[in-house]
Amino acid sequence: MIVTDNKRQVGKLDERFIEKHRAIVEQFRNFSAPNYGVDKAFNAFESLAAKVGADSVEDVNPFLLTKTAIFMKNFLNETIAHLDETSRASLPTWIKNGLALISVTFAEDIVDQLISVQPMPQRQGRIHYLDIVSESSKGNILAGTAIFQALQGFRGTENYSSEKIVDEPVGAAGATDYAPTMGYRPVIPGTFVMTDGTLRISDDRNGNLVGDIGGGGPTNTINYVTGVVDARFSGATTNNVVASYEYNIEAALALPEYGIMLRQETVEARPRALGATWSQQAVFDFLSDYGIDAEPTIIDAGGRIIQMETFKHVVNLLTRSATGGAVVFDNSPPATAVPYTLHIKTFAFFVSRLQNLIWERTQTIRPNVMVISPDIWFIVAAQDGFEGDAPVANDGIAGPRKIGTLTRHGIIVFADPTYPSASGVLTYRGPEFVSTAAVMGMYVPLYKSPVHVRGFRKDVALLSEYALHIVDNDMIGTISVINL
């Protein structure tokens, strides 16, 4: 993943996603809704462009535009669904402000740089991710086995694409007679072995079976062309029976297959909501004294709270789900008088170790995103190759921040003031939106209800709806610091 000024590099699948939803983007480039009082068309993405620092809407990452447009459409559907006569008068302002709020909210949403955020057209929908599995059984590799799960089943041996078949299941323990048909054929003479681990039968290169065989029934033969075996062991087997052999690849009618699958999971977006209330008189006095309407700031504060909780929800789930590895860095220098300035740089070795542990487990990825607690920021910043972002301003904006990049590791680093002290989590966010350790299925990033007046007080409700799904726990690892 490459991120520059909040713009993520667009991959091939992203391009197809953009093309499919181009009409929705165009709808909000020139948006109007005369039936609901929005008569004058306007570009609903202008707030988004301003927030990401783009000179115009045309300069905004098209994938970001597309996802924002889908969220806007969902918001509009919700608005119409809850429309009543009491809110119709304020509907035009409500719609315009709501679209702008979605633009600003998603432009600032760093969750999309941490995991894949996929729009959902309905509350119940599907999220997608890549998986590579065996499509057909071959020996002890069953159909549906995840090819790249190094410590969970198939470890990437040399046999799946070769002529060798290892431990193909033949039958259960406790019998003497077995008549299986080998899964791959023609079988090469002289390579067939069938065993329960104790009793052993093999072929004599002429189609006859020899070894621990019994008589009086089965023919004890193998047809090399059809793969049909007719065998009787000399006694009842005590373990499950398997067969190993080689087959002629050039003459084979079937080959082992793997599938690069776009898996899908059905999820349901669940709401997270907050209510805000404030004194109408206080806002009026502020407006009278300074000519500034404070209500947008009040509502924006509530939106930021939901954003921060969402980020925390994601990071905590990643941390709880991590099985890719865990490393511990001792902040105290060893007893042999190593200067602390040199010792602290060895933190980079532990980060590399964790990346490699995760690569070993998955065989496919090394994590490229890290979230840390602020109290170890100085350790990360001391590493060779760390490129920090502009200093975090004292702008009064709470929540996590991107603080820089460990360029030698290819890791983007975020600091989260709510993350547990002296620790961090590493995860993976790939260049395509389906290549990720976790997925957020987002329905509406932030929905604002109309402002209601009760006496001298006003209130508003803010709501976000999404679902979270861990794709692969082994793509996530943790790091902790002791003696800080």
Secondary structure, 3 states (H helix, E strand, C coil): CCEECCEECCCHHHHHHHHHCHHHHHHHHCEEEHHHCEEEEECCCHHHHHHCCCCCHHHCCHHHHHHHHHHHHHHHHHHHHCCCHHHHCCHHHHHHHHHHHHHHHHHCCCHHHHCEEEECCCCEEEEEEEEEEECCCECCECCCCECCCCCCCCCCCCCCCCCEEEEEEEECCCCCEECCECCCCCECCCCCEEECCCCEEEECCCCEEEECECCCCCCCEECCCCCEEEEEECCCCCCCEEEEEEECCCCCCCCCCEEEEEEEEEEECEEEEEEEEEEHHHHHHHHHHHCCCCHHHHHHHHHHHHHHHHHHHHHHHHHHHCCCCEEEEECCCCCCCCCHHHHHHHHHHHHHHHHHHHHHHHCCCCCCEEEECHHHHHHHHCCCCEEECCCCCCCCCCCCEEEEEECCCCEEEEECCCCCCCEEEEECECCCCCCECEEEEEEEEEEECCCEEECCEEEEEEEEEEEEEECCHHHCEEEEEECC
